[in-house]
Amino acid sequence: MKRSHVADGPLTRRSFLAGAAAMAGGLAACGTGAAIPVATGGRAPSRPKLNLAVIGAGGRGADNLSALAATGDINIVALCDCDARQAHDAFTQYPNAAQYSDWRRLLDRETGVDAVVVSTPDHNHAAISIAAMQRGKHVYCEKPLAHSIWEAREMARVAAQQGVVTQMGTQGHAYEGTRRAVETLRAGVIGDVTELHVWTDRPAGWWPQGVTRPVDTPPVPAGLEWDVWLGPAPNRPYNPAYVPFKWRGFWDFGTGAIGDMGIHNLDTAFWALELGTPTSVVVKDCSPSLTDARTKDTAPLWSILELQFAAQKGKPAIRMTWYDGGKLPPEELFMGEPLIGKDGGSLVIGTKGTLFTRTWHGGETENDMFVLLPRKQFVGFTPPPATLPRTASHHQEWVEACLGVGKALSPFGYASVLTEALLVGNLALRAGKAIEWDSAGMRAVNSPEADPFIRPEFRSGWSL
């Protein structure tokens, strides 16, 4: 007898996930007025696991695989990486998963996949994520959300249109200290925020910047599908200067330090203050200079940018200064507080005090938790009541949301705005001039030369 999906019929994978999506939508409409307990990750006996595909299974994808496997709520059914050298360990660890070198074939053939993880270089995020969402798949995509502002907006639009569960890979977003810091800022503990300072030491030897494009053309190594790796980026010969993980500083593929770590380091304040997009950006200093040939293909070795955010909801305008390449805010702003390290952090300066995140997030443990300055003013400080849900992990939060439990708190609707805010900074670096940003029109008012960086041309056969 053929089964129909009647209300009292057996719970199938498809009927469960359809109901879960509806439940997730209902939960999203309810808001987060009260704290929700930490998700345990335990599964009800009747709950099916999530059938998962990971695209970009080597490198960062391997970390995502490990974190997702720890949830206990997934089946790894397909893996894809255009570089077999990078994917070797993942392919060996999951021999029963279907293996691909081209994500397009995976999405066409693996119709039983419920959700997709995108762990590729920045320039491929949008093409893969949008193709997956258009097929009704939930998507977890690494940060920054996209390589350009237009792509980020398209990802948010398609996610909303398809009603899928999405999450950008900013794992610090789920840490206890980050959510406690957001609640502290929203409670007005440091008063009205007027100034932000956000910094990172990147590139710090992680990848090349301030260099010219290589001119030699060595053969493509065995196991690397160079055409797939390039995806929508302009055609160029293979070079080991890009692969593996040396691409981030090259404008055609990456978004520099601000795309890599700005997404993490600004997240706490951006979330708490609901900053939106800046109205203007100016390059205060950088090296090499913006007229140097070395900054045409790559981001500079270091830069200092100033972003202006407009006053809103009765709150004052905010000036944000961004520092990368090891540059730091003025020493006096730390009020004698030592840095845990110079790798990154933020200072959120208000009319009643300063909130200092001492690393790339608000704090995972008490050892790296944010501090309030000046310290003597906040002795005996008691955090405000919890208003945000807590979760076991960023990955667990997304998986649970895909299965209809709670919701993901770094969805593409949020992540696209955070990504755009920082990519406007890159417009100033790439156009070589101050940018007046018209968010509604998605354009740099005074800089038509920035247009190709806002919405780039895609290589033939790879358009979104």
Order of alpha helices (4+ residues) and beta strands (2+ residues): alpha-beta-alpha-beta-alpha-beta-alpha-beta-alpha-beta-alpha-beta-alpha-beta-alpha-alpha-beta-alpha-beta-beta-beta-beta-beta-alpha-alpha-beta-beta-alpha
